[in-house]
């Protein structure tokens, strides 16, 4: 114990004696550790945020999606269904005909088959990107038709006005729910004035007149970061505009659904229900060679997301690891220099009775101390960088204790690994030669 | 007759063994040193006295011969045991002091005790006593670079005494000092010899210093050529 203390003290002394050299030696370790920590912090933060937002979408939901049958394999299904909307709208994709779509009848039948398992359907029909215009003002929106269940499933509350009336839903009336952002753009934030007003909506160079039936609240704090994430990804201030499902279908000239969410009984296992639903639709689409229906639970989405993030994180961490190895070689180099400089000291220590093992230990500890100090500096820089980056992306910052511990352990391991060879060389010096060394 | 501390028998040392440059430096040296003796080994440079010192100091092994140091068979000792022998039985004093730099006087004196596993408090106490003995108690916290040559050598002598070794092995201890400081260091050895009863082996090329010791062993060309009592002992 006293030996250990003595060795650490000695190591700190020799670091202090050569400040510039020590700093340069540590630099490789600092850069390596800092980048690993920063990347892991960002990775964990983004994963946590995305996972959080996905689970807030509903752990008890099963997402159904109409997908072209791929010629090659079925493996990519979950991936493409995750990225669903944006991918399936590609130009080469087969457009589903009306007869391919999921119909209300199918849903009724599904509900009758599994009355225990299925609680409700939340349907939304994407119309596309549009622009609202009113008296020279305009606002960018994503237009989607929704069922009433959609608002419940997604926890959307009203700021002013009401959800769509039953009769608007059935008739497919030209009514809409406006976001707060769009309200600011068009009505200067005056919600009372907005409700009941008529605005013009341009979608695909076609114009529609809509009556605003209500203004919905921006998602509350918990979801704010998700909204920010969405904004960040979309790169502008587009918000959602909701119209009744039937209205959207009229605009799109469809009678069925591309995708929908099945809200299942929380007492049932989502994975089992998912399998049941898949089987149900496989039967219906047995003879359809172009399209089929895929079911995805959010649990599986989350795990896919995590897998992707983990892969990215570890790939970048690997690069940091390479920096660490390079840093370790730097440490080894400087240890060799230090040992040459201190040959006489080593000889003297041996003459005074230091066994080879304590000489070896002395230099291994010196190397470990360099690496750990470098590691600690790296961790501080990496945490600061990671937190800053995570904030910039809008993710909740997750301070990753795991990565800090791993990094500390790793820098220690580097110290041992790259310190062993020089230390062993020192330990094996012949005391007579070492004492005479000039 | 007092106990024999060092017993060297027919010590032969060869270098570059098995090569065309093979060189025999010591040709069968025998030597006894008794407890409490103060002896000197004198010889010109190249006489083999450094090689002999390395063997006596357990820093090197002879090619042939026997060496008993304070009843321990040095020849049979493994490397780790040699370290222990150097640590416990031998106190080295070098011409160039060889204090550990950036380490203050008291810690330098503590160093052999550190390797012997002496607890910190005891180490500290003993080091203070020793520094007092050599007259350095007012410089305990000084670094070697802040001390004069004579002061460094006194710290080195205190260090050599740390583990109460069987012998103090001094290799040209005054070689790098001016005559006044050299005198002081020699007086210190006499004091340790007379008051502490230390066994001291002084290696030197100075006949003048050797005359102060009880017994002078003269080496030339790797063999003992003479042994006599010191004139001034």
Contacts between the chains, C-beta under 8 A, distances in Angstrom:
chain1	res1	chain2	res2	distance
A	2	B	114	6.8
A	2	B	119	7.4
A	2	B	120	5.6
A	3	B	114	6.9
A	6	B	114	6.0
A	10	B	103	7.9
A	13	B	102	5.4
A	13	B	103	7.6
A	14	B	102	7.6
A	17	B	102	6.0
A	344	B	98	6.6
A	345	B	100	5.6
A	345	B	101	7.1
A	347	B	98	7.6
A	348	B	94	7.8
A	348	B	98	4.2
A	348	B	99	7.9
A	348	B	100	6.5
A	349	B	100	7.4
A	349	B	111	7.3
A	349	B	115	7.8
A	350	B	59	7.8
A	350	B	83	7.2
A	350	B	86	7.5
A	351	B	57	7.1
A	351	B	59	6.4
A	351	B	86	6.1
A	351	B	92	5.0
A	351	B	94	8.0
A	351	B	98	7.5
A	352	B	86	7.0
A	352	B	87	6.7
A	352	B	92	7.1
A	352	B	111	5.6
A	352	B	112	4.7
A	352	B	115	6.4
A	352	B	159	7.3
A	353	B	83	5.4
A	353	B	84	6.6
A	353	B	85	8.0
A	353	B	86	4.5
A	353	B	87	2.2
A	353	B	88	7.0
A	353	B	112	5.7
A	353	B	115	4.7
A	353	B	116	6.9
A	353	B	163	7.6
A	354	B	83	6.7
A	354	B	87	7.7
A	354	B	115	5.0
A	355	B	79	7.9
A	355	B	80	5.4
A	355	B	83	4.1
A	355	B	84	7.6
A	355	B	115	7.4
A	356	B	79	6.8
A	356	B	80	7.5
A	356	B	83	7.4
A	357	B	80	7.9
A	358	B	115	6.5
A	431	B	59	5.0
A	432	B	54	5.4
A	432	B	59	5.2
A	432	B	60	5.7
A	435	B	59	7.6
A	435	B	94	7.3
A	435	B	98	7.1
